[in-house]
Amino acid sequence: MDDHDYSPRDLAVYVAVFAAFYIVFQAMPSLWAELLTARTSSTMINVFGLESGYGVTDGLVYLELTSGIRPVHVYIIRECSAIHVLGVILGLVVPLKHGGWARKAAAVALGATLVFALNVSRVILTVVLTGYDVPPLSWWVANPTVETYHYPVSFVYGVVGIAATVALIDRLVLPELGDFLAGLPDTLSRLIKTK
């Protein structure tokens, strides 16, 4: 792909489509995604021989770990379902000028699968670390809460997980995504200089 064939109009359309996907996925109802996240997380926790359950109380989806040093009860909200990250993946892939629709669809399917798996593992890790006082944070924090693990785990998953997802989409299905993103600084610089 030649990154020089992206015009200012192409980039404006790309940004507009990206923003539209993000806005739509931020606004759409998320209870289904919250339930899917809680159910899958609970099932996987139980597969590992621990005791877990999930449900809905007053319209809020919860996940609980009942085995461990302490019981853990968390609410799975929109942000915990990673539905907005799916909007980001769609926004990165769909407006690409190159790649073909079949490979774009495969890239979205791969991205959605990876994001879902990463998100469920993030939720499980946070809950289990909290319920079992797993070091090293438990060496310095007496009676850690979900927040003790939630923020550092979510940060690492957010940065590393999305980078790995984009890299795998690029490597396995849609190299045009990596080409576009890698060439974006040069394209922007070229377009700015021609004004």
C-alpha positions in Angstrom: 0.0 0.0 0.0 1.2 3.5 -0.7 0.4 5.8 2.2 0.7 8.7 -0.2 -2.7 7.9 -1.7 -4.5 9.1 1.4 -5.9 12.6 0.7 -7.1 15.0 3.3 -10.6 13.9 2.4 -9.7 10.3 3.0 -8.3 11.1 6.4 -11.4 13.2 7.3 -13.6 10.3 6.3 -11.5 7.8 8.3 -11.7 10.0 11.4 -15.4 10.6 11.0 -16.1 6.8 10.6 -13.9 6.0 13.6 -15.7 8.6 15.7 -19.1 7.3 14.6 -18.3 3.7 15.6 -17.0 4.8 18.9 -20.0 7.0 19.7 -22.5 4.3 18.6 -20.8 1.7 20.8 -20.7 4.1 23.7 -24.4 4.8 23.3 -25.8 1.3 22.6 -27.4 -0.7 25.4 -24.8 -2.8 27.2 -26.7 -5.1 29.5 -26.3 -8.0 27.1 -22.5 -7.4 27.0 -22.3 -7.0 30.8 -24.2 -10.3 31.3 -22.0 -12.1 28.7 -18.9 -10.9 30.5 -20.2 -11.9 33.9 -21.4 -15.3 32.8 -18.2 -16.2 30.9 -16.0 -15.0 33.8 -18.0 -16.9 36.3 -17.9 -20.1 34.2 -14.2 -19.8 33.7 -13.6 -19.2 37.4 -15.6 -22.3 38.2 -13.7 -24.3 35.5 -10.5 -23.5 37.5 -12.1 -25.1 40.6 -13.1 -22.0 42.4 -16.6 -21.0 43.3 -18.3 -18.1 41.5 -21.7 -16.9 40.5 -23.3 -14.0 38.6 -26.7 -12.4 38.3 -28.7 -9.1 38.0 -29.9 -7.1 40.9 -31.8 -3.9 40.4 -30.7 -3.7 36.8 -27.0 -4.1 37.7 -25.0 -7.2 36.6 -22.8 -8.6 39.4 -20.0 -11.2 39.6 -19.0 -12.9 42.8 -16.2 -15.1 44.0 -17.3 -17.1 47.0 -14.2 -19.2 47.6 -10.9 -17.7 48.7 -9.7 -15.8 51.7 -12.5 -13.3 51.3 -15.6 -13.2 49.2 -15.5 -10.7 46.3 -18.6 -9.1 44.9 -18.2 -6.7 41.9 -20.5 -5.0 39.5 -19.9 -5.5 35.8 -20.7 -2.1 34.2 -20.4 -1.0 30.6 -16.7 -0.3 30.8 -16.1 -3.8 32.2 -17.7 -5.3 29.1 -15.2 -3.8 26.7 -18.0 -3.0 24.3 -16.4 0.4 23.6 -13.2 -1.3 22.6 -15.1 -3.2 19.9 -16.2 0.2 18.6 -12.5 1.2 18.5 -11.6 -2.0 16.5 -14.4 -1.4 14.1 -13.4 2.3 13.8 -9.8 1.3 13.0 -10.6 -1.4 10.4 -13.8 -0.5 8.6 -12.7 2.9 7.1 -9.4 1.7 5.8 -9.1 2.6 2.1 -7.4 -0.8 1.3 -7.8 -4.4 2.4 -11.1 -5.6 0.9 -14.3 -6.2 2.8 -13.8 -10.0 3.4 -10.4 -9.4 5.1 -11.8 -6.4 7.0 -14.7 -8.6 8.3 -12.1 -11.3 9.3 -10.0 -8.6 11.1 -13.1 -7.4 13.0 -14.0 -11.0 14.0 -10.4 -11.7 15.2 -10.3 -8.3 17.0 -13.6 -8.9 18.7 -12.6 -12.4 19.8 -9.3 -11.2 21.2 -10.8 -8.2 23.0 -13.5 -10.4 24.5 -10.9 -13.1 25.7 -8.6 -10.4 27.0 -11.4 -8.6 28.8 -12.7 -11.8 30.5 -9.2 -12.8 31.6 -8.7 -9.2 33.0 -12.0 -9.5 35.0 -11.1 -13.0 36.3 -7.5 -11.9 37.2 -8.8 -8.9 39.1 -11.4 -10.8 41.1 -9.1 -13.8 41.9 -6.2 -11.6 42.9 -8.6 -9.7 45.3 -10.1 -12.9 46.7 -6.9 -14.7 47.4 -4.5 -11.9 48.5 -2.0 -12.8 45.9 1.5 -11.2 46.2 3.2 -8.9 45.5 0.6 -6.2 46.3 -0.6 -8.2 49.3 2.8 -7.8 50.9 2.4 -4.1 51.1 -1.4 -3.6 51.3 -3.4 -5.1 54.1 -6.9 -6.2 53.1 -6.6 -5.2 49.5 -9.9 -4.3 47.7 -10.9 -4.8 44.1 -9.5 -1.3 43.3 -6.1 -2.4 44.6 -5.8 -4.7 41.6 -8.4 -3.2 39.2 -6.5 -0.1 38.1 -3.0 -1.6 37.5 -4.4 -4.8 35.9 -6.7 -2.8 33.7 -4.0 -0.3 32.7 -1.7 -3.1 31.6 -4.4 -5.0 29.7 -5.6 -1.7 28.1 -2.2 -0.7 26.8 -0.6 -4.1 26.0 -3.8 -5.9 25.1 -4.9 -3.4 22.5 -1.4 -3.1 21.1 -1.2 -6.9 20.8 -4.7 -7.1 19.2 -3.8 -4.5 16.6 -0.5 -6.2 15.9 -2.2 -9.6 15.5 -4.8 -8.2 13.2 -2.0 -6.7 11.2 0.1 -9.8 11.1 -2.6 -12.5 10.6 -5.3 -10.8 8.6 -5.0 -7.2 7.5 -1.5 -5.9 7.0 -3.0 -2.7 5.6 -4.0 -1.7 9.1 -0.3 -1.7 10.3 0.8 0.0 7.1 -1.8 2.8 7.5 -1.0 3.3 11.2 2.8 3.2 10.7 2.5 5.6 7.7 0.1 8.0 9.4 2.7 10.4 10.8 4.4 10.7 7.4 1.1 11.1 5.7 0.0 13.9 8.1 3.4 15.6 7.8 3.2 15.5 4.0 -0.4 16.9 4.0 0.6 19.7 6.3 3.6 20.6 4.2 1.5 20.8 1.0 -0.7 23.4 2.5 
